[in-house]
Amino acid sequence: MLEIVQQLTAETWRIWTDAAPYVLFGFLAAGLIKAVLPEEAVARHLGGRSTTAVLKASVLGIPLPLCSCGVIPAAVSLRRQGAGRGASVAFLVSTPESGVDSIAITWALLDPVMTVVRPLAAFVTGALSGIFVNLLPEEPPSLTGEQNGGSRPESCCASQPPLQTTLAGRCADGIRYAFGELLKDIGAWMLLGVLIAGLVATLIPDGFLTMLFENQFASLFLMLLVGIPLYMCASASTPIAAALVLKGLSPGAALVFLLAGPATNAATLTVVARFWGRQATAVYLASIACCSLVFGWLVNEFYAWAGLDILNWVAPVPGETAGWWHSAAAVLLLLLILRAFWRSRRTDSCCGA
């Protein structure tokens, strides 16, 4: 038992140190993107039922620093501000499937092919979802009287600081958001994902998934069924996918998990049904499922055609240890997550006072 605990600790720490520098870079980029691409600017381009608005929404959602829980209020807000139904659905799909933080951690833990294919698949899935939703007849909105000019709930605490107008001020606000609110939203899920990845690396024998799923289609469908109900952000799902690949899962099946997991869960489906209608919910779920399976199959075919082995990039070299700067980044990231949660608890305590 002690040996298993020691191996679990070592594997979890190895994964965390491998990913930490890229995660820090991803959060820094997320803060800068939020500074130069505010949600208000996004909303101005997403009105109407045009295909152009859908494509814009899908593209703009890819780099935005929003996790699977944060994208829901953002998409509802865009819808209330006048974004088209298809455009808002495209944004709701592409945003949680990708993001600068998840792209960075995909490079760290998987390989360049998956790093490129993941945002590409998110764009295509979001665009097709939005286009199909636009083809549906309009349903009565169920925005509970808040669609036009509805008031938003105010914070229970003091008023928000004034919005910065200079580029330097916006960048500072964006970085504070990335290493504050966003890190609080994603940090716990990322730690959970790394812990699960450590468990997979410790408990599942090498090659086990290859023997279990000799038929690649079985692994694709299994990852779809596993991913749909999970509440897992894109960054947190990546270390789990990498650990599964090391145990024999095909890269295409890992991609299915990376696409379906962050974009679908019970909470998201409930909100989509309420604010976009039942028909849109069916299209939303079917588009994600079909695109995930198709891209998963295409990725497996590409690796086979190109003669690539993802394990050549993912597998750690025996005896290799991370450099001191990896360890320093891992410790710094842990401290930043703890700081974000501590500040959140202080704020909650203040609000409850």
N, C-alpha and C positions, 0 to 999 in steps of 0.2 A: 504493500500500500504506500509506504514512504517513497519507494522508488517511482511509483506512478505520479505522486504529487510532485516530486522533484523534476520528473520529465515534463509534466504539465507546466510547471513554472518556467522551465527553461524554454519550452516551445512557445509559450505565450509571450515571454519577454523577447525572444528572437523575432517573432512576427511584429511586435510593437516597435522594436528598435529599427527594423527594416523599413517600416512605414512612416515613422514619426517625422523625419525631415521633409518628406513629400507632403504629409498632412499639414505641417506648419506652412509650407509654401502654398498649399491649396487654400488655406484659410486666409493668408495674406492676399492672395489673388482675389478671393471672394470679397474681401472688404473693399479692394480697389474697384472691382466691377460694380459693386453696389453704389460706390461713390459716383461713378461716371454713367451708370445706367439705372437711375431710380425708377421705381415702379410707376410713378406718374407719367414718365416719358414713354414707358412701355404701353400704358393704357391708351395713349393718343393714337397709336398705330394699329390697334386691334379691333376697331369698330366694324360693323357690317358683317355680311355673310360671304365676303369674297374669299377666293382661294389665296389671294395675296396676303390677306390678314392672317389666315391660318398658317401659311408658310413663315411669315414674320414671327408669329407667336411661338411656333415650334423652334425656330432658330434662336430667338431671344431667351427661351427657357433653358437651353442647354447649359450655358455657363453660369446661370444665376445661383447664388448661394442660398438655396432653400432646400430643406430636407423634406421627406415625405409628409411630416406633420405640419411644417411651415408653409408648404405650397397650397394647402387647402384654403386657409383664410386669404392668401394672396390671390388665388384664382377667383374666389367668390368676390373679393374686392374689385378685381378687374371687370368681372361680369356686371357688378353694380355700377361701375363707372362707365359702362357703355360698350365694353368689349363684346364682340359677337359670340354666339353660343359655340360655334365651331372653333373659333380662335381661342376662347378661354379653355375649352377642352384640350386643344393641342398644347397649350401652355401647361395644363394640369398633368399631361402625360410626359412631355419631354423634360420638364424641370426635375422631378425626383429621380428619373432614370439616369441623369447625368449631373454635371456640375464640375466646376474647376477642382473642388476638393476630391471628388471621386475619380476624376480623370488622373490627378496626381497620384493617388493611392493605387490606381489600376496599373500605372507605369511601374510603381514600386514593387507590387506583389504579383503581377501577371506578366504581360509582355507587350511590345509595341503594337502588335496586331490587334489585341483586345483593347488597347488604349485608343486606337483609331476607330475600331468598329463600334465600340460602345456608344459614343456620342452620335455617330452616324445612324445607328439603329434607333436611338432615342428620337432623332429628328424625323426619320421616316415614319416611325410609329405614331408620333404626335401629329404629324401632318396628315396621315391617312385617317386617324381618329377624328380630327377636326373636319376634314372634307366629308367624311361619311355622316357626321352629325349635322352638318349643314344641309345635307340632302333630306333630312327628316323634316316632317311638318312641325311647325312651331307648337309647343305645348304651353298651357297656361303657366306663367312663372309662379314659383312658390317661394319668393324671396321675402315672404311675410311682411309685405308692405314697405320694404326698405330698398326696392330696386332703384327708385328715383328720389334722390334727395333724402333718403332715410338717415337718421342719425346713427352714429356709431357709438358704441359704449366707450365712455371715458375711463381713463386709468383711475384706480382707487387712490393712487399716490399723487404726489405733486405733479404739476404740469410738466410736459416733456420739454427738454431744452430746445431753444429756437433752432430752426433748420439752418445749417451753414450755407452760405452762398458762394464763398470762394472755393476754388478747387482744393486747396490745402485743407480747408475746414471740412469739406465733404470727404476727402480721403481719411482724415482723422476720425470722422464719424463712422465711416465704413469699416475701418480697422477695429474701432471699439465695438461695433456691432458684430464683426466676424469673430473676435476673440472674447466676446461677451455672450450676447443672446444666442448667436448661431452655435457657438461652441457648447453652450449649455444644452441646446436642443439635440445636438448630434453626439456630444462627448460620451454620454452614458451608453448610447447605442453602439458607438464605436468600440468602447471597452468591452461591451457584451459580445460584439462580433469577434473581437480578437480572442476573447476567452473561449468562445465556441470553436474558433479555428484551432486554438491550442488543444482543446479536447479532441477534435477530429484528428489532428496530427499525432496525438498521444495514443488514442484508443483504437483507431481504424488501421489495420495493416496496410502496407504499401501494396498497390495493385488490386485491392479488394473490390473497388467499384468497377474496375475493368472486367473482373471475373463475374461480378453480379449483373452487369449490363453489357453483355456482348453485343446486343442489338442497340445501336445508337438511338433509335427512336424511342425505346423504352426509357432511356435516361433523359431524353428531352422532355417527354411528357411527365416524368416523375418530378423533375425540377420545376416544371410549370405548376404542378399540383402543390408542391411544397412552397413555391414562391408566392402564389396568389393570396393565401390568407395571412401571410407573415406581415407584421408591422416592423419593417426593417429599412433604414435609410440606405442610400447608395454607398456611402463610405463604410458603413458597418457590414454590408453584405459582401464587400470585396475580399476581406481576409478569409471569410468563410468559403467563398468560391475558390480562392487560391489554395486553401487547405484541401478542399475536395479534389481539385485538379492533381495535387501531389499524390492523392490516394487512388488515382486512376480515372476520375471523371473526365469526360471529353471537354475540350474548350467550348464547343457549341452548347453543351448542356449547362456549363458554368455561365455562359452568356444568357441563356434562358432565365436562370436564377437571378442574374444581375439586372435583367430588364423587368421581369414580372414581380420580383420581390418588392422593390421600392415603389412601384407605380400602383400596386393593388393591395388593398387590405380591407377589412370589414368597415373601418371608419371612413375610408375614402369612398367606398361604394355607397355607403349610406348618404354621405354628403352629395355625391354626384346625383343620386336618385332624387334627392330633395330639391336641389337647385337647378339641375339640368333636365330632369325627367327620367322616367323609366326606360323609354326607348333609347335615349342617349346613353344611359348606363349600360344597356345591353351592347350597344355599339362600342362603347369605351372598353368594356371587358373583352369583347370578341376581337377587337383590333389589337389589343395588347397581347392576347393569347396567340393569335395567328402570326403576328409579326415576330414575336419572340421565338416561336417554333421555326419559322422560315429562316430567320437570321441565324438561329442555332445550327440548323442543317447546313446553311451556306458556309458558315465558319468552319464546320467540320470538313466540308468538301474542299474548302480553300487550303486548310492545313494539309490535307492528304495530297492535293494537287501540287502544292509548293514543296512538299517533303519536309515540312516544319514539324518540330516537336516542341510543344510549349514547355515541357519539363526542362529543356536545355536552358530556359530563361528563369523558370520558377524555382526549380530545385536548388536548395542551398548546397554549397560546396562543403563536403565533410571537413570538419575542423575549422571552418571559416568563422571568424567572429567579426561583429560589426565594429567599425572604427569608433574612436572616442566621441566624435561629433555626432554619430548616430545615437550613442548612449545619452549624450547631453541633450539632444533633441527630444529623446523619449522622456527624460526626466522633466524637461521644460514643458512638454505637452501635458504631462500628468499634472504638473503644478498649475498650468493655465486652466485645465478642466476643473480642478478643485477650487480655484479662485472664482471661476464663473458660477459654480454651484453655491459657493459661500456668499457671493454677492446676491445671488438670486434669493437665498434664504433670508438674508438681511432685508431685502426689498419686500419679500412676502411678510416678514415680521412687522415691518414698518406699516405696510398696508393694512395688516390685521389689527394694528394697535388702535 
